[in-house]
Amino acid sequence: MSSPITTHILDTGAGKPASGVEIILDFFNDGTWTQLSARSTNEDGRVADLLGVTDFHSGLYRLRFATGNYYQKRGEQTFYPEVSIVFEVIDTSQHYHVPLLLNRFGYSTYRGS
C-alpha cells in the first residue's frame, strides 16, 4: 500500500516538474514537531513514499520543501528559501495529496487527489 501522504512540485517558472527537491515530513505531538521522513522528489517532481500506513495518525503535519537548495543548483535566486505547509489530518481513511506550484517569487498549494 502506498503512503497516505503524497506530494509533487511543479516549477511553473521553468514549466516542468521540480526534481531533486528535499522534502521533510513532520508531525506535531505534545507541543513539538517530530521529523517522520526526508525524501527528494524524483524526475517527475513527485514523492510517493513519505509515510508508512502504520505511522499515519490524525493531527497536524508539516511538509518542508528545500526550495532554496533547488534554485541554487539551478544557478538562480529565490525569495523563498523554504516553503512550509501545515495541514490537518482528521480522517485517516483518506489519502492526502499536497502539491506545490512553485516559482522563484511565489508559490501556491491545494489539497489534491
N, C-alpha and C positions, 0 to 999 in steps of 0.2 A: 504494500500500500504506500502511496506517495505522501509527502509531507502535507499536513493540514494547512500550513502557511507557505505560500509561494510568492515570488516577486519577479519582475523583469524591469529593465530600464531601456527606454528609447531615448537616444540623444537626438532631440528634434533639431538642433543646430546642424548636426552632421547628416541628419536624415537616415540614421541607421541604428541598430542596437548598440548599446554600450557594453563592450566585452571587457573583462578583466577588472571590474569594479568590486572592491571588497565590500561585503555586507555583513554586518554583525546583528544578530537577533538577541534581544534582551527580554527578560521577564521581570515585572515589578512584584516584589514579595516582601512583606514585613518592612516596608519603607525604603527598600533599596532595590536597585537594578542588578540583576544577575545575568551574566552572559550565558546564553544557551548554545550558540554556534557562531562560526565565522566561515563564510564561503565567498567565492568570487564568481561573478557572472560568466557564463560561457559565451561562445561566439554569437549566440542568438540573444545575448543580453539577459539570460534567464538563470534563476537558481531554483531548483525544484526540491532540493534535499535539505532544507533549513532545519527541520524538526521532525523527530520521530513521533509516531502516533501516540505512543505510550507516555510521552512527555507533554502532551497537549492538555492544558487546563484553562478554565475561564480566568479572565483577568486582563491586566494591561500588558501589552507587548510593545516593543520599540524596535524598529528597523533603522540602523545607522548605515548610511551609504558614504563611502570614502570618495566623494566626488573631486576633492582637491587633487588626490593622487592620480585619478583618472585623467584629469585635464593636464596635469604636469607631464605625464607620459606622452601626451599629445602635443606638448610644447605650447600650451595655451593657458591663460589665466582664467580663473573663475571667481565670482563674487561669493559663492557658497562652497567653502572647503569641505563641509559635511552637511548632509541632509538627514535629519532625524524625523521619523514618522512614528507617532504613538497612536495605537489603536486598541480598541477593547474587544475581546472575545467574550461573548455571552453564551453562545450555543456551540459547544464543542463538536456537535454532529455536522457542522457546516465546514466548508472549505473557505479559507480566507486568502484571496489573491490581492496583493497590494502593489500595483505598478507605479513606476516613477517616470514621468515625462520630464526630461532634463535638457537644459541648455546652459550656457556659461553664466547667464544673468537671471535665470528664473527656473522654476520647476512647478509641477503640479502632480497631484496624486488622486486616486479614487479607489473605491472598492471594486475590483474587477470580478471576473467569473472564472 
